[in-house]
Amino acid sequence: MQAHSTRLIKPHALLPFTLDERQARDAFRKWLHGLWFAPNEVRRIANGPGPMAGVYVPHWTYDASTTTRYTGQRGVWYYTTETYTTSENGRPVTRTRQVRHTAWHHAQGTVYVAFDDVIVPGSDTLPAEYRPTVSTEDLRALVPFNEAYLAGFRAEAYAVGLEQGFQAACGLMQPTIDNHIRRDIGGDEQRIGSKATDYADVTFKHLLLPLWISVFQYRDRAFRFTVDARTGVVHGERPWSKVKIAVAIIAALVLVAVIAIVANASS
């Protein structure tokens, strides 16, 4: 993987916009009307968010073959019979029960895991929850990069470099590697003591993913939101109604008090 050049790497592919601005505004209106505990007057904003910008957001995808050597422990359950004393009808009674224990044994081995299209954002301008979400089905819809797709939209240059992105991808791979290690250790419980992963056959792609970005104003404050330009999923900041939250808390306290009164009356 060549990651040392200072020249920007051109996009390999992109996902075209499938929602136009009107459809994005419709998605925003539905989202705004569905907000719980939002002030009532917020819904009047639904028809008037600020201008919406269509942006292609940079991402990296990585493929890799991993080899991980590990040490750990395999836990095997066994049971012993324990005698205990309890009270029944005011009298002490002796009973027995099965108590579970874990016997730990040393384990070590090597696991091999191949990864395909591990996606890492190439930009840090948006919080993680505001970025486009991509499924395997979406990746099948990728088209080769062509500047004609950028007409009328803005394409953001990546700020997360290729090597930095790969380090993030390695972190995303670790939970899957750990699952393979636990399956390889076997037993009823597993402990991972140490592990060392080598990466081979690493390849990457630079992708552009579509997003609508805008803001709406409420009481002199700007709230940013995004609309996924393929799914219509909306994420954003939102105002809260202190009055509605207070009413909900009071109602919950009253309900708890009523339940307690009914329980005491029944007993």
C-alpha positions in Angstrom: 0.0 0.0 0.0 1.6 3.2 -1.1 0.8 5.8 1.5 3.9 8.1 1.5 3.1 10.4 -1.5 1.9 14.0 -0.6 -0.1 14.1 -3.8 -3.9 13.7 -3.2 -5.2 10.3 -4.2 -8.1 10.6 -6.7 -11.4 8.9 -5.9 -11.8 5.4 -7.3 -15.6 5.3 -7.1 -18.7 7.0 -5.7 -22.3 6.5 -4.8 -24.5 8.9 -6.8 -27.2 11.0 -5.2 -30.5 9.3 -5.3 -32.5 11.9 -3.3 -32.8 15.4 -4.7 -33.1 18.5 -2.5 -36.9 18.4 -2.4 -36.8 14.8 -1.1 -34.2 15.6 1.4 -36.4 18.5 2.8 -39.3 16.0 3.0 -37.1 13.7 5.0 -36.1 16.6 7.3 -39.7 17.6 7.9 -40.7 14.0 8.8 -37.8 13.8 11.2 -38.6 17.2 12.8 -42.2 16.3 13.4 -41.2 13.0 15.0 -38.9 14.5 17.7 -40.1 13.8 21.2 -39.8 16.5 23.8 -39.1 19.2 21.2 -40.8 22.6 21.7 -44.1 22.8 19.8 -43.0 25.9 17.8 -40.1 23.9 16.3 -42.5 22.2 13.9 -43.1 25.5 12.2 -39.5 25.5 11.2 -40.0 22.4 9.1 -40.9 24.3 6.0 -37.9 26.7 6.3 -34.5 25.2 7.0 -31.6 27.0 5.5 -30.1 26.2 2.1 -29.2 22.6 1.7 -25.8 21.7 0.4 -25.2 18.4 -1.5 -21.7 17.2 -0.5 -19.7 14.1 -1.5 -17.9 13.0 1.7 -14.6 11.1 1.4 -14.2 7.6 2.8 -11.6 4.9 2.6 -12.2 1.1 2.3 -9.6 -1.4 3.1 -9.1 -5.1 2.3 -6.6 -7.2 4.2 -5.6 -10.7 5.1 -4.7 -11.0 8.8 -2.7 -13.5 10.8 -2.9 -13.2 14.5 -0.9 -15.2 17.1 -2.4 -15.2 20.5 -2.1 -16.6 24.0 -4.9 -16.9 26.5 -6.9 -19.2 28.7 -9.7 -21.6 28.2 -12.3 -21.8 30.9 -14.1 -25.1 31.4 -17.1 -25.2 33.8 -17.5 -27.9 36.5 -20.1 -28.2 39.3 -19.9 -29.1 43.0 -22.8 -29.8 45.4 -23.1 -27.3 48.2 -25.2 -27.7 51.3 -27.0 -24.6 52.7 -29.7 -23.8 55.3 -32.8 -21.8 54.6 -36.0 -21.1 56.4 -39.4 -22.5 55.4 -42.5 -21.7 57.5 -40.3 -20.4 60.2 -38.2 -23.5 60.4 -34.6 -24.1 59.3 -34.3 -26.5 56.4 -31.2 -28.0 54.9 -31.0 -28.0 51.1 -28.4 -28.7 48.5 -27.6 -26.8 45.2 -25.2 -27.1 42.3 -22.5 -24.4 42.3 -20.6 -23.6 39.1 -16.9 -23.1 39.0 -14.4 -22.5 36.2 -11.1 -24.3 35.6 -8.7 -22.3 33.6 -6.2 -23.8 31.2 -3.5 -22.2 29.0 -4.3 -21.7 25.4 -2.4 -20.4 22.4 -2.7 -20.5 18.6 -3.0 -18.6 15.4 -6.1 -17.4 13.6 -6.5 -16.2 10.0 -9.2 -13.7 9.1 -9.8 -11.9 5.7 -11.5 -8.5 5.6 -13.2 -6.9 2.6 -14.3 -3.3 2.4 -13.7 -2.1 5.9 -15.0 1.5 5.7 -13.3 4.5 7.4 -14.4 8.1 7.1 -11.8 10.3 5.3 -13.0 13.5 6.9 -13.4 14.6 10.5 -15.6 17.6 9.8 -18.8 15.8 10.9 -19.5 13.8 14.1 -19.6 10.1 13.5 -23.4 9.9 13.9 -23.9 12.5 11.1 -22.0 10.6 8.4 -23.4 8.5 5.7 -24.1 4.8 6.5 -23.0 2.3 4.0 -24.2 -1.3 3.7 -22.8 -4.2 1.5 -25.7 -3.6 -0.8 -24.7 0.1 -1.2 -21.2 -0.9 -2.1 -22.6 -2.9 -5.0 -24.1 0.3 -6.4 -20.7 2.0 -6.6 -19.8 3.5 -10.0 -16.4 4.4 -11.2 -15.4 8.0 -10.4 -16.5 10.5 -13.1 -16.4 14.3 -12.6 -19.8 14.5 -14.3 -21.4 13.2 -11.1 -20.0 16.2 -9.2 -22.0 18.7 -11.2 -24.1 20.8 -8.8 -22.5 19.3 -5.7 -19.4 19.8 -3.6 -16.7 17.2 -3.2 -14.8 17.4 0.1 -11.1 16.6 0.1 -10.0 13.9 2.6 -8.4 15.1 5.8 -7.7 11.6 7.1 -4.7 10.3 5.2 -4.4 6.8 3.8 -2.1 5.5 6.5 -4.1 7.1 9.3 -7.2 5.6 7.8 -5.6 2.2 7.7 -4.8 2.4 11.4 -8.5 3.2 12.1 -9.5 0.2 9.9 -7.2 -2.0 12.0 -9.0 -0.9 15.1 -12.3 -1.8 13.4 -11.0 -5.3 12.5 -10.0 -6.1 16.1 -13.4 -7.1 17.5 -13.9 -9.6 14.6 -10.4 -11.0 15.2 -11.1 -11.3 18.9 -14.3 -13.3 18.1 -12.2 -15.7 16.0 -9.7 -16.1 18.8 -12.4 -16.9 21.3 -13.9 -19.5 19.0 -10.4 -21.0 18.5 -9.7 -21.1 22.3 -13.0 -22.9 22.8 -14.4 -24.0 26.2 -17.1 -22.3 28.1 -15.2 -19.0 28.8 -12.2 -17.4 27.2 -9.5 -14.9 28.2 -7.2 -13.3 25.7 -3.9 -12.6 27.2 -1.8 -11.3 24.3 -2.1 -11.1 20.5 0.0 -9.9 17.6 -1.6 -9.3 14.2 0.2 -9.2 10.8 -1.5 -7.6 7.8 -1.0 -8.8 4.2 -2.5 -8.2 0.8 -3.6 -4.8 1.9 -5.6 -2.8 -0.8 -7.6 0.3 -0.5 -10.2 2.4 -2.4 -11.0 6.1 -2.1 -14.8 6.6 -2.2 -17.1 9.5 -2.2 -20.5 9.1 -0.4 -23.4 11.5 -0.9 -24.9 13.7 1.9 -27.2 16.6 2.2 -26.1 19.1 4.9 -28.0 22.1 6.3 -29.0 24.0 9.5 -32.2 25.4 11.0 -32.5 28.3 13.4 -34.4 28.2 16.7 -34.2 31.0 19.2 -31.0 32.5 17.9 -29.2 29.1 17.8 -28.2 27.1 14.7 -28.9 23.4 14.7 -27.0 21.3 12.1 -28.4 18.3 10.5 -27.6 15.9 7.7 -29.8 13.7 5.3 -28.3 10.6 3.8 -28.7 11.2 0.1 -29.5 7.5 -0.6 -31.5 6.4 2.4 -33.1 9.6 3.6 -32.0 8.9 7.2 -31.7 12.2 9.1 -29.3 12.9 11.9 -28.9 16.2 13.7 -28.9 18.5 16.7 -32.3 19.3 18.1 -33.8 21.6 20.7 -35.5 20.3 23.9 -38.6 21.5 25.7 -37.8 21.8 29.4 -41.6 22.0 30.1 -42.3 18.7 28.4 -39.4 17.0 30.1 -40.6 18.3 33.5 -44.1 17.1 32.9 -42.9 13.7 31.8 -40.8 13.4 35.0 -43.7 14.4 37.2 -46.0 11.9 35.4 -43.4 9.1 35.9 -43.1 9.9 39.6 -46.9 9.9 40.0 -47.1 6.6 38.3 -44.4 5.1 40.6 -46.3 6.4 43.6 -49.6 4.9 42.5 -47.9 1.5 41.9 -46.4 1.6 45.3 -49.7 2.5 46.9 -51.5 -0.3 45.1 -48.7 -2.8 46.0 -49.0 -1.8 49.7 -52.7 -2.1 49.7 -52.5 -5.6 48.1 -50.1 -6.8 50.7 
